[in-house]
Amino acid sequence: MDVATWAAERNNRMSAAARYRQLKKSGRITVAACLSPSLSVAGNRIALPGATLLSLVAIGCASLGVWRVGSDLGWAADFVVRDGFLSHWQVWVGAAASAQYASLRLTRYARNTPAISVDQVLARLGPAMVDISNEPNHESAAD
C-alpha cells in the first residue's frame, strides 16, 4: 500500500470534525484559506445580519450629513459637532455611502455563497493539506 492510499483510507475513517481539528492544530489551515469566500462556513450566518447593521449605520450617517447641510443653510438647529473633522457634511455623507456599499457587497456575498459543510471545506483544501511526513511507515503493517 502506498502512502497516498494509506492517507486516503485514514482520512475516510476520520470524522470531518476530527480532520478539521487535526488540520487546524497542525497549522495546515491558513488564515487565507479560512477567509476565502469559497471556503467560508460561518460567513453566511454573519453576512446578512452584518449587512443589516451596516444599512442602519448608513442611515444614521446620512441623517447626520443632512442635518449638517440643513444647519449650514439655516434650516435646522445647530449641529452637534461644532469643530473638527466630524463637523463637515462631506464626512458624514461619505461614511454613509461607504457603509451602504459595504452592506450591498455583504448582501451579495451572502446570497451568492452557499452554506457548505466541513467535509466540503476539507475536500476543497485537498490532500496536500494533510501532513503525513511524521506518520510511521505502515507498509509493513499492511502485509
C-alpha positions in Angstrom: 0.0 0.0 0.0 1.5 3.3 -1.0 1.5 6.4 1.2 -1.2 8.2 -0.7 -3.6 5.3 -0.5 -2.9 4.9 3.2 -3.6 8.6 3.8 -6.8 8.5 1.8 -8.1 5.5 3.8 -7.0 7.2 7.1 -8.9 10.3 6.1 -12.0 8.4 5.2 -12.1 6.8 8.7 -11.7 10.1 10.5 -14.8 12.2 11.1 -14.9 15.6 9.4 -14.7 17.4 12.7 -11.6 15.4 13.7 -9.9 16.2 10.4 -10.7 19.8 10.8 -9.2 19.9 14.3 -6.1 18.0 13.1 -5.5 20.3 10.2 -6.1 23.4 12.4 -3.8 22.1 15.1 -1.0 21.3 12.6 -1.3 24.8 11.1 -2.3 23.4 7.7 -5.4 25.6 7.5 -4.1 29.0 6.9 -5.7 32.3 7.6 -6.1 32.9 3.9 -7.9 29.6 3.4 -10.2 30.4 6.3 -11.0 33.8 5.0 -11.6 32.7 1.4 -15.2 33.3 0.3 -15.4 29.9 -1.3 -14.3 28.2 2.0 -16.3 30.2 4.4 -18.6 28.2 6.7 -19.6 30.8 9.3 -19.6 33.7 6.8 -23.1 33.1 5.6 -24.5 33.3 9.1 -22.8 36.6 9.8 -23.1 38.3 6.4 -26.8 39.2 6.4 -27.0 40.5 10.0 -23.8 42.4 9.3 -25.3 43.9 6.1 -28.4 44.9 8.0 -26.4 46.6 10.7 -24.3 48.4 8.1 -27.5 49.7 6.4 -28.6 51.1 9.7 -25.2 52.8 10.2 -25.5 54.2 6.7 -29.0 55.7 7.5 -27.6 57.2 10.7 -24.6 58.8 8.9 -26.8 60.1 6.1 -29.1 61.7 8.7 -26.2 63.4 10.3 -25.0 64.6 6.9 -28.4 66.0 6.0 -28.6 67.7 9.5 -25.2 69.3 8.9 -26.3 70.6 5.5 -29.5 71.9 7.0 -27.6 73.6 9.7 -25.3 75.3 7.2 -28.3 76.6 5.3 -30.1 77.7 8.4 -32.9 75.3 8.1 -32.1 73.2 11.1 -30.8 73.6 14.7 -27.1 73.8 15.4 -25.2 70.6 14.5 -24.0 68.5 17.5 -20.3 68.7 16.4 -19.2 72.3 16.0 -15.5 72.0 15.1 -13.1 69.3 13.8 -13.2 66.6 11.2 -16.7 65.4 12.0 -18.2 68.8 11.7 -18.2 68.6 7.8 -21.2 67.2 6.0 -19.0 65.6 3.4 -17.5 63.3 6.0 -21.0 62.0 7.1 -22.2 61.6 3.5 -19.0 59.7 2.5 -19.3 57.5 5.6 -23.0 56.8 4.7 -22.0 55.9 1.1 -19.2 53.6 2.2 -21.3 51.8 4.8 -24.1 51.3 2.2 -21.7 50.0 -0.4 -20.3 47.5 2.2 -23.8 46.5 3.1 -24.6 45.8 -0.6 -21.4 43.8 -1.0 -22.1 41.7 2.1 -25.7 41.0 0.9 -24.5 39.9 -2.5 -21.8 37.7 -0.8 -24.4 36.1 1.4 -26.8 35.3 -1.3 -24.3 34.0 -3.8 -22.3 31.8 -1.4 -24.0 28.6 -0.5 -23.6 27.3 3.0 -21.0 24.4 2.9 -20.1 21.7 5.4 -16.8 21.0 6.9 -16.5 17.9 4.6 -16.7 20.2 1.6 -14.2 22.6 3.1 -11.7 19.8 3.6 -12.4 18.4 0.1 -11.5 21.8 -1.4 -8.3 22.0 0.7 -7.2 18.8 -0.9 -4.8 16.1 0.2 -1.8 18.5 0.2 -3.1 20.0 3.4 -2.6 16.7 5.3 0.9 16.2 6.6 1.9 12.6 6.6 5.6 13.1 6.9 5.6 12.4 10.7 3.4 9.3 10.3 5.1 5.9 10.8 5.6 3.7 7.8 2.5 1.4 7.7 3.6 -0.7 4.6 4.8 -3.5 6.9 1.6 -3.5 8.9 -0.5 -3.9 5.7 1.4 -7.0 4.7 
